Amino acid sequence: MKPTEADGVDWRSESTSAPDVTTRDRLREVYDERIHTPLLVAWADWRTRLGFLILGGYLTVALVAVLGLWREPATSQAPRYLMLFENMKYPLGTTASGTDLAALVIHSTPDMLLMIAAGAVWATVVAVAIGTLAGYKGGRVDRALMSFSDLVMAIPGLPLVIILAVTLNPQNPVLLGVVINISYWAGLGRSLRSQVLTIRENDYVEASRTMGVSTPRIIAKDIVPNLMPYVTVNFVFAARYVMFASVGLYFLGVLPYSVQNWGVTLNFAYSGGALFSWSAAHWLLVPMVAIMGLSLGLILLSQGLDRVFNPRVRTRMSGESSSTADDDDATVTEVL
């Protein structure tokens, strides 16, 4: 029975204020669960901090190139074979033609990052979509998708990429990243499917299925979050594969030289005799260090983010955070 105005209670004001409190609490819960706690867990790991710092440095270098804050390689006029830090106007030295190595590395970074991101996103999204759907649905859907994955896996990857690169002659870094990882998703999709076969038997998945929850929602809410540690690690592996494969294909001369790339710099360094001359060794070392640094940053970031998707770590970190807040409240109460 609702309270009336005669009872001295304005029930209309209570009914209008309740949804505001509920909405605020819900937003607070979403913030704590999806933003605050993951950031707390990630920032507690030194690998995540160092990985973010390294990748932030590469993004800064890419921004310098996009904004034109560093000279173009073609406009470099400098003495030949300057060593590292021999001339601070050309801190990374110069090539046999007097080209600034810093300019070569800096102006290669934006296309490299775009290519790596496009290839990794393509491989991961396709693998997650096919692997989760095949593992959850089973039956004919599973057999059809896995047969297609096996067919893709049976095609030799490197010859396929070389044929596509020669045929399409891709110069757009996004398209090039997709071409390099055109068949990378197949193995990852089969691995994800095997994990989904186990996850779909859990009680909470069965409960969602019993309540009539749609398949896309079950996959998005109940299955994919449990796959995220494995997906994150393989996303980094896919990104590294794109980087190494592109550098190798540019070094071999398969991909067009119209796009600046660290592999192109390595090719010119090898052709210029940098492998056999100490005075030109920096010509090889500079792009190699750029490649290794980006790979290290990706690995560290993936290792740190693995803690974010680990429910035990998140529960412990959130518990420590709440216990600290309770101790602070108790201290304030004692003082008062």
C-alpha positions in Angstrom: 0.0 0.0 0.0 1.4 3.3 -1.1 1.9 6.1 1.6 -0.4 9.1 1.2 0.1 12.8 1.7 -2.0 12.4 4.9 0.7 10.2 6.4 3.2 13.0 6.0 5.2 11.3 3.2 5.5 12.7 -0.3 5.6 9.4 -2.2 5.8 11.2 -5.5 9.2 12.7 -4.6 10.5 9.3 -3.5 9.4 7.6 -6.8 11.1 10.3 -8.8 14.4 10.3 -6.9 14.8 6.5 -6.9 15.6 6.1 -10.6 18.3 8.9 -10.3 20.1 7.0 -7.5 19.8 3.7 -9.3 21.2 5.2 -12.5 24.1 6.8 -10.7 24.9 3.6 -8.9 24.8 1.7 -12.1 27.1 4.1 -13.9 29.5 4.0 -10.9 29.5 0.2 -11.1 30.3 0.3 -14.8 33.1 2.8 -14.3 34.7 0.7 -11.5 34.4 -2.5 -13.4 35.4 -1.5 -16.9 37.7 1.6 -16.4 39.0 2.1 -12.9 39.8 -1.5 -11.9 41.5 -2.4 -15.3 43.6 0.7 -15.1 44.5 0.0 -11.5 45.6 -3.5 -12.4 47.5 -2.5 -15.5 49.3 0.4 -13.9 50.4 -1.9 -11.0 52.6 -3.9 -13.5 55.9 -2.3 -14.5 55.7 -4.1 -17.8 52.5 -2.3 -18.8 54.0 1.1 -17.8 57.2 0.4 -19.8 55.2 -1.0 -22.8 53.0 2.1 -22.9 56.1 4.3 -22.7 57.8 2.6 -25.6 54.7 2.6 -27.8 54.0 6.2 -26.8 57.5 7.0 -28.1 56.7 5.4 -31.4 53.4 7.2 -31.7 55.2 10.5 -30.9 57.7 9.8 -33.7 54.8 9.0 -36.1 53.2 12.3 -35.1 56.5 14.2 -35.8 56.5 12.6 -39.3 52.9 13.4 -40.0 53.2 17.0 -38.9 56.4 17.5 -40.9 58.5 18.4 -37.9 61.6 16.6 -39.2 63.2 16.9 -42.6 62.3 14.6 -45.4 64.9 11.9 -46.4 65.0 13.2 -50.0 66.0 16.7 -48.9 68.9 15.6 -46.7 72.2 17.0 -47.8 74.9 15.8 -45.5 78.4 14.3 -45.5 78.4 10.6 -46.3 78.8 7.9 -43.6 78.4 10.1 -40.6 78.5 7.9 -37.5 76.0 7.9 -34.6 76.0 11.3 -32.8 79.0 12.4 -34.7 77.0 15.4 -35.9 74.0 16.3 -33.8 72.2 17.8 -36.8 72.1 14.2 -38.0 72.1 12.3 -34.7 71.7 8.8 -36.2 74.3 9.3 -38.9 73.9 9.2 -42.6 74.0 6.7 -45.5 76.4 6.3 -48.4 74.4 9.0 -50.3 74.3 11.4 -47.3 70.7 10.7 -46.4 69.7 11.3 -42.8 69.0 8.0 -41.1 66.9 9.6 -38.5 64.6 11.0 -41.3 64.4 7.5 -42.9 63.3 5.9 -39.6 61.0 8.7 -38.6 59.1 8.9 -41.9 58.8 5.1 -42.0 57.1 4.9 -38.6 53.5 6.1 -39.5 53.1 3.6 -42.4 54.6 0.9 -40.2 52.2 1.5 -37.4 49.2 1.6 -39.7 50.3 -1.6 -41.4 50.9 -3.4 -38.2 47.6 -2.3 -36.6 45.6 -3.2 -39.8 47.1 -6.6 -40.1 46.7 -7.5 -36.4 43.1 -6.2 -36.2 42.2 -8.2 -39.4 43.6 -11.5 -38.2 42.3 -11.1 -34.6 38.7 -10.1 -35.6 38.3 -12.8 -38.2 39.8 -15.5 -35.9 37.6 -14.5 -32.9 34.4 -14.3 -35.1 35.0 -17.7 -36.8 36.5 -19.5 -33.7 33.8 -18.5 -31.3 30.9 -19.1 -33.6 32.2 -22.5 -34.6 32.9 -23.6 -31.1 29.6 -22.3 -29.7 27.2 -23.4 -32.4 28.8 -26.8 -33.2 27.2 -29.2 -35.8 27.2 -28.1 -39.4 28.3 -24.6 -38.7 31.3 -25.9 -36.8 32.2 -28.4 -39.6 31.8 -25.8 -42.4 33.9 -23.1 -40.7 36.6 -25.5 -39.6 36.8 -27.0 -43.0 37.3 -23.5 -44.5 40.0 -22.8 -41.8 41.8 -26.0 -42.7 41.7 -25.1 -46.3 43.2 -21.7 -45.6 45.9 -23.3 -43.4 46.8 -25.7 -46.1 47.8 -22.9 -48.5 51.5 -21.9 -48.0 51.4 -18.5 -46.4 54.6 -16.9 -47.7 54.1 -17.9 -51.4 50.5 -16.7 -51.1 51.6 -13.3 -49.8 54.2 -12.9 -52.4 51.7 -13.7 -55.2 49.2 -11.3 -53.8 51.8 -8.6 -53.3 53.1 -8.9 -56.9 49.6 -9.1 -58.3 48.0 -6.3 -56.3 51.2 -4.2 -55.8 49.7 -2.7 -52.6 51.0 0.7 -51.6 48.4 1.5 -49.0 49.8 0.4 -45.6 46.3 -0.7 -44.4 45.8 -3.0 -47.5 49.4 -4.2 -47.2 48.8 -5.2 -43.6 45.7 -7.2 -44.5 47.5 -8.9 -47.4 50.4 -10.0 -45.2 48.1 -11.5 -42.6 45.6 -12.8 -45.2 45.7 -16.3 -43.8 47.1 -15.8 -40.3 43.7 -16.0 -38.7 43.1 -19.7 -39.5 45.3 -21.2 -36.9 44.2 -18.7 -34.2 40.6 -19.4 -35.1 41.0 -23.1 -34.6 42.7 -22.6 -31.3 39.9 -20.3 -30.1 37.3 -22.8 -31.2 38.9 -25.5 -28.9 38.7 -23.2 -25.9 35.1 -22.2 -26.7 34.1 -25.9 -26.6 35.1 -25.9 -23.0 33.7 -22.5 -22.0 30.2 -23.2 -23.5 29.7 -26.1 -21.0 30.0 -23.7 -18.0 26.9 -23.2 -15.8 26.5 -19.5 -16.6 26.6 -20.1 -20.3 24.0 -22.8 -19.9 21.9 -20.5 -17.8 22.0 -17.7 -20.4 21.0 -20.2 -23.1 18.1 -21.5 -20.9 16.8 -18.0 -20.4 16.6 -17.5 -24.2 19.5 -15.0 -24.5 20.5 -14.6 -28.1 23.7 -16.2 -29.5 25.5 -12.9 -30.3 24.9 -11.7 -26.8 26.1 -14.9 -25.2 29.2 -14.8 -27.3 29.9 -11.2 -26.5 29.1 -11.3 -22.8 29.9 -14.8 -21.6 32.5 -16.3 -24.0 34.7 -13.5 -25.5 35.7 -12.0 -22.1 37.1 -15.4 -21.0 39.1 -15.5 -24.2 40.6 -12.1 -23.9 44.0 -13.1 -22.3 44.7 -15.5 -25.2 43.3 -13.0 -27.8 45.5 -10.2 -26.5 48.7 -12.3 -26.7 47.9 -13.5 -30.2 47.0 -9.9 -31.3 50.6 -9.0 -30.4 51.9 -12.0 -32.2 49.9 -11.1 -35.3 51.3 -7.5 -35.1 54.9 -8.7 -34.8 54.4 -11.1 -37.7 53.2 -8.2 -39.9 56.2 -6.2 -38.9 58.8 -8.9 -39.5 57.1 -10.2 -42.7 56.9 -6.7 -44.2 60.5 -5.9 -43.4 61.6 -9.2 -44.9 59.5 -8.7 -48.1 60.8 -5.2 -48.5 64.4 -6.4 -47.9 63.9 -9.1 -50.6 62.5 -6.6 -53.0 59.1 -8.2 -53.3 57.1 -5.2 -52.1 57.3 -1.9 -54.0 59.9 0.6 -52.8 57.5 3.5 -53.3 56.5 3.2 -49.6 59.2 4.1 -47.0 59.8 1.2 -44.7 62.5 0.0 -42.4 63.0 -3.1 -44.6 63.8 -0.7 -47.5 66.5 0.9 -45.4 67.9 -2.5 -44.6 68.0 -3.5 -48.2 69.9 -0.3 -49.2 72.3 -0.8 -46.3 73.0 -4.4 -47.4 73.4 -3.3 -51.0 75.8 -0.5 -49.9 78.1 -2.9 -48.1 77.1 -2.0 -44.5 77.3 -5.6 -43.5 81.1 -5.6 -44.2 82.1 -2.1 -43.3 82.3 -0.8 -39.7 81.9 2.8 -40.9 78.5 1.9 -42.3 77.4 -0.5 -39.6 75.0 2.1 -38.1 73.1 2.0 -41.4 72.0 -1.5 -40.5 71.8 -1.1 -36.7 69.4 1.9 -36.7 66.5 0.2 -38.4 67.1 -3.0 -36.6 66.9 -1.3 -33.2 63.7 0.4 -34.3 62.2 -3.0 -35.2 63.4 -4.6 -31.9 62.1 -1.7 -29.8 58.6 -1.8 -31.3 58.5 -5.6 -30.8 59.7 -5.3 -27.2 57.0 -2.6 -26.5 54.3 -4.9 -27.9 55.4 -7.9 -25.9 55.6 -5.9 -22.6 52.2 -4.4 -23.1 50.6 -7.8 -23.8 52.2 -9.3 -20.7 50.9 -6.5 -18.6 47.4 -6.5 -20.1 47.2 -10.2 -19.3 46.7 -9.2 -15.7 43.8 -7.0 -16.7 41.8 -9.9 -18.0 42.8 -12.3 -15.2 39.8 -12.3 -12.8 41.8 -13.4 -9.8 44.2 -10.4 -10.1 41.4 -8.0 -10.7 39.4 -9.3 -7.7 42.5 -9.0 -5.5 43.4 -5.5 -6.7 39.8 -4.3 -6.3 39.7 -5.9 -2.8 42.8 -4.1 -1.8 41.4 -0.9 -3.1 38.2 -1.2 -1.2 39.9 -2.4 2.0 42.2 0.7 1.8 39.1 2.9 1.5 37.5 1.2 4.5 40.6 1.7 6.6 40.6 5.4 5.7 36.9 5.7 6.7 37.7 3.9 10.0 40.6 6.2 10.7 38.4 9.3 10.1 35.7 7.9 12.4 38.2 7.3 15.2 39.5 10.8 14.9 36.1 12.3 15.1 
